[in-house]
Structures are given as structure tokens and as C-alpha cells.
């Protein structure tokens, strides 16, 4: 008599997750304005006047996501909302002003044992830390707001043991205004994918960082990141400190379908 072999399908696990977190620090940047166009034998040339800024920020946010795990694959669909303030000081005159920034950030991630990818959008009214040039003649008009930016995540290697990743965005509560382009190497030391200790680099700041992720219980988790002080020797009077990011998460509504 033939024996029927049961169909061994992997379990499908689902749960929901909420996150709360904050990010604070400062940074310097320069803005070129008041362009001067000149002509010479080699062609045209444009020079700018420059001003230097020190900007201090505090951002807070919350997020909600749904997680689906099937075998070695994990899918996450979520959205974060964030808001806060940026205080801008014009270093030449010590004039200051404060702006409110906010954003909503829908995203999706797909992860397997060896690879991970993610896509998202950062939408709202926010700042991006980078040196810029503008065609305005008055520095008071040089402030630039951003209303949308794409987000990308890529990972290679088993996160439980050793992996490398790159992120443009993808941070709770927000990668903006100044932590948006970064890569890192990290390990979960064989524990699980819910644990990680990482060292990486913030490319737009040209400085390093360390981060840690862990489960405190079956339902509660924590993420911490410290960004080292960057070198700003070319910006007079604009020395910055390190930056700090933290978040807590709670997982609930666990379901298993066989």
C-alpha cells in the first residue's frame, strides 16, 4: 500500500509592531549665493559668496508596521511619521531662526537569509544637510526645504552572523536632516536576526558610527546609534558634537498559520 507523505509547508508567522524614537544633534554646512558671472579668454566663470551655518535639531517620531515571516523570508510593510525643530545659526552674524519640520515615510522591505532590499518615500517639509549653491542674491532667501526623497535599503550576508548593508534613508524616526547616506558591517553573534552590533560610516558627513539592536523580551526591543563627531576644520566657529538616535518597539498580535 502506498504511503502518503504529508505536504510540509513552512509556517507563516505574522505580527504587528509599533515604534517610538528620537534623534538629536547638530551639523554645519555652507551655502553659496549671489553668483558673479565673469568672462575671460578660457570662457565663462561663476563665483559665489559663501556663508556658514550651525544647525541644531531635535526630531521625534512613531511608526507602525506589519511583519510576515515565512521560512527564511521576512516581509515588512510600514509607515513612520516624524516631526521636530531645526535651529539655524548664521555663524558670521550669530543670527538664529527656528523651523518646524515634519514627514511621513511609507516603506516596504523584503529579507531572506542572504539578501535584503527595501524601498520607501520620505514625504513632508524637511531639511537635507548638504553644501549648496543658490542663485538668490540675499542669504536670507537661501533656505531650502525638501518635500520628497526616495529611500533605499540593501543588505548582503546573513544578519545573524555577519552582513554588510547600505541605506539611503530607512531610519526610525527619520534619517533627515543629516544621517541619510550610510553603510555598515555588523553581526548578530549567532543569536538571531533581532540582535545586531554594527560599525558604519555616514557618507554625507564623512564620519563613523556604532549601533546596537536587541530584544529586551518577547515583545519589547530597542535600537541605539551614536554618530561620532565629524571634522569641520574648514568651518570657522562651527564645531559640532556627536549625534544620537534611539527607538523602542513593541510587537503584538502574533499569529501562526500552518
N, C-alpha and C positions, 0 to 999 in steps of 0.2 A: 504494500500500500504506500503510495506517495505521501510524503510528509510536507505539509505546508509551512513555509518559512515566513514568519511574520515580517511585515514591512517596517523596518527600523527607521522611522523618520525622526529627525532631531526635534527636541522640544523648542517651542517658541516662547520666549520669556518677554514680558512687557512690564514696564513701569513708567511712572511719571516722576518728574524732578523739578524742583524749584530752587533757584539760586538767588542769593543776595550778596552784594560785594561793593568794594570801593577802590579807588585809585587816586593817589595824590603825589605831587612832586612839583618840580619846576624845570624850565628849559630856557635856552637862549636861542635867538635867531636874528638874522639880519634881513632887511628889505631894501632893495634898490628902487629909487623913484626919481622923478624929474629927469627924464632922459635928455641927453645933449647929443645931437647928431652933427657930426663933422665930416667933411670931405678932404681926402688927401690923394696923393698920386697912386696909392695902392687901393683906393676905393673909399667906401664909407665906413665910419666908425661911430659906435654909440657908447657913451659913458654915462654912469649913473651916480647920483648922490646916494649915500648909504646911512641908514640909522639902525641901531642895535636895540633889541628888546629882551627883557627878562619877563617870563610869563609863569605864573604860579596857578596850578589847577587843583580842583577837588571834584571828583566825579563819583557818583553813586548810582547803583542800578539793581535791577531784578530781572530774572529770566524764568521761563517755563519751557520745558521740553518733554517729548515722549520718546522713549527708547525701546527699540525692538531688537532682541538678540536671538539669533537662530544659528546654532552650531558655533562656528568661529567668526560669524559676521555680525556686525552691530550697526544698526541704522538709528540716527538721531535726527529728529525734526524739532526745531525750537525757535524761540524769539526772545530777544533781550530788549529791555528799554533802559535808557540811562539819561542822566541829566546832572548838571553841576555848573560851576563857575570857573572862569579864567580871568585872572587879574593881570593886566598888561602894563608894564612899566617901560617907558621910553627912557633908555639909560642916559641919553645926552642931557635931558632936562628933568628927569625923575617924575614926569607927568604920568599919572596912572588912570586906568579905566577898567571896569569890570564888565564882562559879558556873560550871559546865560547861554549854555549850550545844551542841546538835547538830541537824542537819536533813538530810532527803533531799528532793530537788527534781526531780520529773519534769516535762518540758515538751515542747512541740511548737511549731514556727514554720513559717509559710508566707510566702515572699517572692517578689515579682515585681519588675520594673524600677521601677515607680512606687509600689508599696504593699507593706507587710509587716504581718503580725499574728502574735501568739503568745499561748499560754495555758499556764499551769503551776500547780503547787501546791507550797507550802513546808510540809513536814510535819516535826514533831520537837518539841523542847523548847528554845525560844529566846526572846529578849527583843525588844521593839519600842520604840524610843525615841520617846516622846511624853509630854506632860504629862497626868497622870491624876488623877482623884479616886476615892477608895475609901471604903466605909462602915465600915472597921475603925477601932477607936479607938487602936490601937498601931501606930506607924510601922514597927516591926519586922515586922509582918504585911502590909505594903503591897506587897511584891514580887509582881509578876505575871508569870507565864510564859504564852507563847502556844504553841499546838500545831498550828495550821494557818493559812495565809494564802493567798489567791489571788494569781496573778501574771499580768500583762497586758503585752503589748508592741504598739505601733502605730507605723508609720512611713509618711510620705508624701514622695515625691520619689525621684529616682534616687540611690542611695547613692554611686555612682561619681563624681557631680558635686556635688550639693547636696541634702540631705534634712533633715527635722525628725522627731524621734521623741519618744515618751513611754513610760516604763517604770514599772510598779509591780512591783518585784522584778526578775527577769531580770538577774542579775549573777553572775559567777563570781569567788570561790567562793560568796558569799552577799551579798544586799542588806541583810541584817539584822546588827546591830540598828538601823542608823541611816541607810542610804542607799537607802531603798526607793521613794521617790516622786521621779522626776526626769524632766526633758525636756532636749533639746539640739538644736543645729543643727551640721551637720558636712559634710565633703566628703572624697572620695577623690582629688580633684585629677586626675580623668581616668585614674587608673592602673588600678584595678579595685575590686570590692566588698570585697576583702580589705584595703584600706587606708582609713584614716579618721582625720581630726583633728577634734575636736569641742570645743565650748564649751556648757556647760549649767548647769542650776540644780537643786539638791536642794531640793525644795519643803518638805519637813518640817523642814529645817534653815534654810531661807531664806538659802542661800549658794550660790556658784557652784563650778564645777569645770571642769577640762580633761581630755581623754582622748585617747589615740592607740592605733591598731590597725595592725599591719603584718605582712607575711610576711617572715621573715628568709631563707627558702629555699623550695624547692618543698614542703617538709614541715613546717617549723617556723614558728610565728607567736608574736606577743607582744601583750599588751594592758596598757596602763598608765593609771591615773587618779589625779589629785591633786585633793582637795577642799579649798577654801580655808577658812581659819578663820572660824567664824561669830561673830556679835556676841552676847555673853552679858552685857551690862552689867547686866541685871536679876538675875543670879545671883551673889551675893557669893562671892568666893573660888573661883569655878569656871571660870576662864579655860581655854579649850581650845586645842589646836593643830590644824593641818591633818590630813587623813586620807589614806591611800594604799592603793590597790588594784592588784594586779598578777597576771597569769597568763601561762603559757606553754602552747602547744598543739602537738600533733604529729599530722599527718594521714598515714594509711596505708591500705593495701588498696584502692587506686584501681582501679576497673573502668569500662569503657566498653561500652555496649550500643547497637548501631546498629539 
